[in-house]
Amino acid sequence: MKYCAGLDIGSRNTKLVIWDDLNRTILFSRFLTTGMTPLESVQILFRMLQEEHGFSAAEIRSVFVTGYGRHLYQPSTKTITEISAHAIGVRYFHPDCRTIIDIGGQDAKIITLDSHGGVNDFVMNDKCAAGTGRFLEMTAMRLHCTCDELADLAAYRDQDISLTTTCVVFAESEIIGLVATGQTAPNIAHAVHTSIARRIHTQMAALAILEPIVFTGGVALNRDIGLCLERELQIPILSPPDPEITAALGAAILASGT
């Protein structure tokens, strides 16, 4: 069997990547909301694979699992940390990558790599919602839109404003106040994106940052945050075509070596 699988069971979404070991390419990639029953999401993803390509999980040679829920999967399945999985997955798209900014639903990670793609160091914010997807979810709720619409909304701003706090609890109160005083939704959305970029910049100060820098995670789908990061860091930021699957891809590629 030439196919291997990588699962990333995250706090918000569960991702599945099927790696074609013979051709060294991605055969299949999908993600679903994790929900209250992560393993049900995994089963649905494998059913989608079978419907699309005609083979089941039983026909896959090897499976590696990463993410917050990696220990929920079959006990015999091998696991890999998210840090290592991201390092492998990102370099499939960007072989020269030296720094990864990964922003997901619950945490933000900065990972530095050596010239061979190995992990040099990393810092992770998983205690505070500032600088994570949860901040965007709260913002979208207050602006009566979806997270996917925030980037388009920010493009219509006519004024650059700043939030006075990076704490999500206090920022929510500040956003409510801004709405009440007539501040526009586009201006508020961009202010939140800028706040996230500044939070990431502060987080990066703990590491020796090298270029190229690659932006991954579901939040990387928000192009305005990528632009805010470039302005904040004064460094070009790259992003893979499917930034939300890099950890699952890394797990799948590692599985192919077993």
N, C-alpha and C positions, 0 to 999 in steps of 0.2 A: 504493500500500500504506500502510495506516495504523498498522502495528505496528512498534515498535522494541524492541530487546533490550539489556539490561544484564547483563553477566557479571561476577561477583566471584570470581576464582579465588584462594581463600585457602589458607593453609598447612594448615588442617584441613578446611574445607568449601568446596565450589564452589556458588555461588548463581546462579540465572537468574531474571530478571524480564522479562516482556513487557509493554510499555507501549502502551496503546491511545491513540494520539495524538489521535484524533478526539474521544473522550469524556473524555480526560485521566484515565484510571483504570488500575489494575493489572489486566491480563487474566489473568496467570499468574505464579506464583512458586513455586519449589521449590529445595531444596538437597540435596546429596549429599556424603558424605565424599570429599575430594579424592583420597586414596590416593597410590600411586606413579605413576599415570598420569593427571595432571589432565585432559588432553584427552579421555580416555575418559569421565570424569565429565561433561564438557561434552556429548559426543555422546549420552550416556544422557539428560541433561536435555532436549535437543532432541527426542529420540524420545518422551519423556513428553509434551512439548508437542504433538507431532503426533498422538499417540494421544488426547489430551484435547480438542484443538481443531481437528484436521484440517488443519493447515498446517505446513510445514517451515521450517527455517532459511533456505532459499533464497527464501522469500516475505517475509522480514522486510526492511524498508526500510533500516535502519541498525543497526549493532551497536557499542557501546562496551564496552571491557573494563577492569576495575580489579583490584586485588589483587596479591599476591605473584607470581602466575603470569601476569600480564597480557601479558607479552612472549612467552609460549609459544603464544598463539593466532595466528590467521592474520596474517601480516606486514602486510597491507593494512588491518587493522582498527584503528580509532582507540582510543587508550588515555587513561585519566584517572587521576590519583592517587587513592588511597583517601581522602585528606583532603578533596579537592574533592567526590568522590562522596558521602561521608557528609553534607557540608554541604547538598547539593542534596536528597538522599533524606530526610533528617530533616525538612527544612522542608515536605515534602509532608504529613507527619503533624502536625507542630508548627510552623506558620509563624512563630511568635514566638520560636523557640529562639535562645538566645544562647551556650549552652555545651553541647558534646557530650562525654559520657564513653563511649568505645567500648572494650569489652574483648572481645578475641577469643581464639583459641587460642594465639597466639604473642606478641601484643603488647597494650599498652593505650595508647590515645590520648586526649588531652584537646584539644579544638578549641574555640576561641572564635570567634564570628561577629559581624559588624557588624549594624546594624539592617536592612540590605538582604539579609542572608544570605550575604554574602561572608566568606571566611576571614580573620580578624584575625591569629590566632597559633595555634600548637599545640605540644604536647610529646608525645613518644612514647617508651615503654619497650619496646624490642624486643631488649634484650640480656640481660634477666633474667626468669626465669619467674614471679617474684613479681608478684602482681596480674594474672595472666592465666589463661586456661583451663587451661594446663598444670598449674597449682597444684591446680585442681579435679580434674583427671584423676588426679593422684597421690593426692589425698585419697580419692577414690572407690575407687581400687584398694586402699588400705590399710584402708578401712572396709567393703570387700566389698559395694559397691553401685555403681550407675551415677551418672554426673554428674547425670542428670535427677532422681535420687532424693535428692540432697543437701539441697535446699530443704525437702522434706517431712520429711526426717530431722531437720533443725535445728529444726523447729517443736516437737519433743518434748523439747527440752533442759530440764533442771531446774536448771542452774547456768551462769553466765557465766564461762568461763575464757578465758585469753589465751595465745597462743603467744609465746614469748620472742624469736622471730626471724621476719623476713619472707623470708629466703632459703629457697627451696624445698628445697635439698639438706639444710640443717640442720633445716628444719621437718619433713621426712619422718622424720628420726631422732627428733625430738621427738614426733611423732604415734605412732610405734612404741612409744616409752616410755610415753606416756599410755595407750595400749591395754593395755600390759603391767601397768600399775598399776591397771587397772580403771575408768579414765575411760570414760564412755559415748560411743557413736558420735554421738548428737545433740549433745552438748556440744562434741565435737571438730569436727564439721561447722560449727557456728555460730562457733567460734573461728577457723576458717579463713576463713569469710566476713567476719568482723570484721577479720582481718588484711589481706585484700584491700582492704576499704574504707579502712583506714588508709593502706595503700600508695598508693591513688589520691588520698587527701587530701593526702599529702605531695607527690605528683606535681603536683597542682593549684596548689601554692604558687608555682610559677614563672610563673603567668599571672594576669591580672586577670579573675577569674571574674564573669560576669554571669548573671542568671536570665532566663528559665526554663532549667533544666538538663534535658537529655534523655539517658537511659541507653540505649545500643545495643550490638549485638554479641550473639553467642550466649550470653555469660555473663549478659546482661540477662534471659534467660529464668528465671534463678534469682531468685525474688522475695525470698528472704532477703537476698541481697547488696544488692538495691535498698533494703531496709529498713535494712540496716547503713550504707549510704551516707547515707541520710537522717539517721540518728542521728549519724554522724560529722561530717557537714557542717552539720547543723542547718538544712537547706534541703530543701524538697519536691523529689522527683525524679520526672520523667515518663518514660514509656517507650512507644514505639509498639507497635501490636498485633503486628507482626512485626519485632522488633528486629534479627534476624539478616540481614535483606535490604536494609537502608538503603543500603549502598554500591552494590549491584547496581541498586537502584531509581534512585539518583542517576545512574548510568551510563546507564540506559535513558531517563530524562528528558532528559539531555544529548543522547543520540542522536536524540531527536525534534526537536531544534532544528537538525539538520544537513540 
